């Protein structure tokens, strides 16, 4: 059990752990929520998880959520091992609360020359339009899945929580993460995936609904148009996963205010994961064009597309996805399509347009609020508690 936040109104921040004041403070926070399992398991005050959102979550954003009583996350998937270590240690310097380090577990990309060449041919008209030399050497953008090097970093830094997207690492690596004392979270997009994760010993399952921004966590079935379009929504997925597994379930997808959090608990979830809700916070590394697009987005402005990375992911609609996708066949393996897109994206952004830039967003973009992350987290908590009280009285 941990101390209160230094800024907590209970006035017990100077008490030692397990003192009467701290214990009473913890019990008060615990009593706010109808399901305490996530709070108890992770020793956090509020069952709110910041989505890792690689490239968008800064140290300041993650720390603000941690220090407000939630679980701050950092997206380590695209990072080199030495950067992972540096980032985790830096976050430790900003908070003494539990943290979550997130990694990818996709199948390592295999270069298939014919698919890479076909992808570049498909993009050729855009190269000509932007007057980019089609013979230019495009970068190979690859992201290694969770491996030995990254596992060693986890063993050294020991984040309280390690979460995985696109499945799990092999059992030997997973056992080592558990032996380091880390709790394991992983994303499921179907009941079958949730059951499989529980069988592998996962402590917490994130039920990711179709509404969620960014990449689908799908891993048991081959990624295709039919799979992405048939993915259940949060409202349908969460109660089915809750009924199918015994471990705590965190609801994700389309949740951006207290109403959504309360609804997730009504469906049986023990917590919620929010991403898009935090993209307008000043601590987020969201670009100005991305922020402007989120502010102006209509409720139907997003769709699931694979043209940016080779895997289905929800983003705001733009020219590339509309003209080539949203789902294109025969793309190179994730994340290789990003290489040939890089020159187009750079040139277009220089000209002030986002034709080739993915603006990741869930379906709840209209609910986003521009306020500091700590303030937003506490507001979300208060909104959810008030709504849960109304439901219990009603």
N, C-alpha and C positions, 0 to 999 in steps of 0.2 A: 504494500500500500504506500502511496506517495503523498507528499505534502500538498497543501492547497496551492493554487496559483498565487504569486506575490500580489496580484491585483484583486484577489477575491474579496468580496464584501464581508465575508464571515469574520475577518480580522484575525484568523488563526494562522497566518502565513509564517509566524515565527515559532510555531509549535513544532515539536519533534514528531516524526512519523509514529503513528499508533497512539498519540496522546488523545485525550478525550476530545479536544477541540477539533483535531484533524479527523478523528473517527466520526464525530457527529457531522462534520462538513461532508464527508464522503457519503454517509448514509442519506443525508438530505438530497444530494445530487442523484444518488442511486434510486431514490424513491420517485424521482420524476418520471421514470421510464417503466413501461409495463413489462419489458423483458430486460433483465440485467446481465444476461450472459456475456455479451460483448464487453461491457464495462468491467465486469469481474475478471474476465479472461485477460484483457489487455491492460487493466489497471489505469483506465482513462476515466474522465468525468462524464463525458457525453458521447453517445454512440454515433458520432459523425466522423466519417473517414474522408479525407481529401483524396480525390483521384490523383494518381501519380502524374499523369499528363506530361510525359517526357518532352522537354523543350519549353514548357510553359510554367512548371512549378519551380520557383526559385527557393533558395535557402530561407529567405525572409518569409515567403508565403507558407512554406511547410512549418517553420517555427511558430508563426502566428497562430496557425490552427492548433498546433500542439499546446501552446501556452494558453489558448482559450479553452482547453479541455478536450479537444478532439484528437484524432490521430492524423498527424501530418505525414505526407508521403512524398518520396522523391523518385522520379522515373529514371532508373539506372540502366534500362535496357540498351540505349544507344551509346552509353559511356564506355570508354576503355577502363580496364580494371583499376589502374592507378587513379583515374578520375573518380571512380566510385569510392575508393578509400578516402580520398581527399574530401569528397562531398559529404560523406557520412560523418567524418570527423568534424567538418566545419559546422554541420547541423548540430552536432553534440555541443558545440560551443555556444549555440543560440538557445538551446532548450535542454532541460533535464528530464523532459517527459518522454514517453515511449514514441518511437519513430518507426516508419515503415519504409523499407527499401524494396522497390519493385523491379522485377527482371522479366525478360521474354524467354519463352520456351518453344519457339517455333522450330521447324525443321530447317537446318542450315541450307541456305540458298545454293543451288547448283547452277553453274553457268551452262546454258544451252544456247549455242551460237545462233541457231536458226531463230529462236524466240527473241533473243536480244536484237538481232538484225531486223526481224519483222517489226519489233516495237519502234526501232529507230526509223524504219521506213514509214511507219504510220505517223510519226511526228514530223517527217520531212517537210510537209507543207507549212508547218508553223516555223520551222527553221528558216525557210525561204522568206516567209512573211516578215520575220524579225531581222532578216539579213544576217543570219548566223551561218558561218561556214559549216556546211554539212559534214565536212571531213574533220571537224574539230574532234579532238580526243575527249570523250565524255568520261567523267569519273565513275569508278565502280563504288557504289555506295552499298555497303553490306553491314549487317548487324549480327554479330555472333550470338547464339542463344546462351543461356546460363551454362557455364562450363567450369572446369577445374580452377582457372585463375579467379573467376568471380566468386566461386565457393570459398576459396582461401581468404578473400577479402571479407566475406561475411563472417567467417570463423574468427578473423582478427578483430573486426569492429563490433560484432554482435548486436545488430539492430534488434529491437524487441520483436519486430514483425518483419517477415520477408514475404512478399506477395509475388505471385507468378501470373503471367498472361500467356495465352495460347497453350495451356496445359501445365505440365510439371516437368522438372528435370528428371534424369534417370534416378532410380531408387537409391543408388550409392550416394549421389550428391545430395538428394533430399534428406537422407538419414544424417548426413554430416551437418546440414543446416539445423535439423532438429536437435542434434547433439550439442550444437552451439548455444542452445537455449532459446532459439527463435520460435515464435509462433508462426504458423504457415497459413496464409490466405491464398486463394486462387479463384479465378473467374470461371463461371459456368454460364452457358447460354441456353442449355437445355436441362431437363431433369436427368437424362442419361449421363451428361457430363458431371452434374452435381453428385450423383451416386458414385461415379467412378472416382471423383476427387475424395469423397469420404472414405472409400475403400483404401485409398493410398495414404490415409492418415492426416489429411488436411484438417486444421483446427477450425477454420472459418471459410465459408463459401460465399463468394460475391455472385449473386444472381443478377447477371447483366442483361437487361431487357433491350429490346430492339430500338428503343428511344435514345439509348446512350450515344454520346458523341465519341469520336475516335474509332479505333479498331475493335471489331468484334473479337471476343475471346475464344471463338469457336475452335475446337481442336479434335473432336472425335470423328468428325465427318469431313470429307473433302470440301474445301471451300468452293462454292459455286454460286451462281445467281439464285438458284432455287433454295440453297441453304440460307443465304443472307435474307432473302425475302420471306422465308417461312419462320425465321427466328421469332419466338414469342415475345410479346411486349411485357413490360415490367409487371403490370397489373395481373396478367395471366401467369407469368413465370414464377413470381415470388411465392405465392401460396402453394403451388405444386412442388417447388423445391423444399419449402418448409415441411411439407407433409412427407417428403421422400427421404430426408436426412435427419440426423439427430444433432448435428453440430449447428452452431449459430449461423444464421443467414444474414448477409448484408445486401440490401436492395440497391440496385444501381440502374440509372436510365430514366431521364425525364424528371428527376427530383431536383428542385432548386429553391424551395421555400418550405416553411413549416407545415403547410398543408400536405405537401408530398411526403415529408418525413413522418407525419402522423399517419398518413395513409399506409405507408410501408409497415409501420408497427401494427396497424389494424389487419394487415395481411399476414402477420406472423413473423416479420423480420425482427432481428435483434439490433439492427443498425442500418445506416444508409451511407452510400458513397456518392459524393457530389463532385463534379468537375466543372461543367459549363458555368455553374453558379459563381465560380471563383475567377473566371477569366477576365472580368472587368475590374478586379481588385488592383489597386496600384502596385502591389507586390508581384503580381503575375507578369511573366515575360511575354505577354500578348502584344503583338505589334500594333501600331496605331491603325493601319488599314484593317487589321483583324478586329480591333475594338469597334471601329466605325461600322464594319459589316455586321457585327453582333447587335449593335444598337439599332440598326436599320432593318434587321431581318424580320420577315413575316413568319408566322407560326408554321408555314409549310415550306420554309426556305431551305431545309436540309434534305439530303438523301444519302443513302448508302452507296458508295462507289469504291471500285478497286483501282481506278486509273492512276492514282497518285503513288501507291506503294506496292500494288500487286495483291493486297488483301483488302476485303471489304471494310470500309470505315465510314462513319457518318461525318459529313462536312457540309458547310454551306455550298449551295450550288454555284458553279462557275462555268466558264466557257468550255474548258477542257472536258470536264465531266459530262456536260450536256452534249457535246459534239462526238466524243469518242465512247462515252459510257452511257449510263452510269456504271454498268458492269461490262467489261470488255473481256473477250476470250483470248486465250493464248498468250497472256502476259508473262514476262520473266518472273521467276520466283521472288517473293517478298525478301528484301525491299529493293531489289535491283532496278525496277522501273524508275526509281528516283534519280538514277545516274543520268539517263538520257534527258530527263526533264530539267535537270539542274541548269543548263545553259539557257533554256527557255524561261525558266522561272526568274533567273537573275536579270536577263535582258528586259523582260516584261515589267519586273518590279522597278527597274531603273526608269522605265517610262510611266510609272505610276499606275499600273494595272495589275490585277491579281488573276489573270486568265489561267495561270499555271500553278498557282499557289493554293495549297489546301488550307482552308480556314475551318479547322475542326470545331464541331459544335453538336451538342445534343439537341433534342427537340424543344428544350426548355429555354432557349436563348432569350426569349422575351421576358423571362423572369429574372434575368441577371441584374445585379445591383452594383453600382459603383461606390464601394466603401471599403475601408481597410479590412483585411481578412479576419483579424481578431474580432472586430466589431460585427462583421457579417456572421461569423460563427456563433457568437453569443445571441445575435438577433434570430438566427435560425433555431437555436435552442429554445428561446423564449416563445417564438411563434409555434413551434411544435408542441411544447408543453401546454400552452394555452389551448391549442386545438384538441389535444388529448383530453384535457380537463372538460372541454365542452362536450366531447363525445361521451365521456364517462357519465356526465350529468344527464345528457340526452338519453 
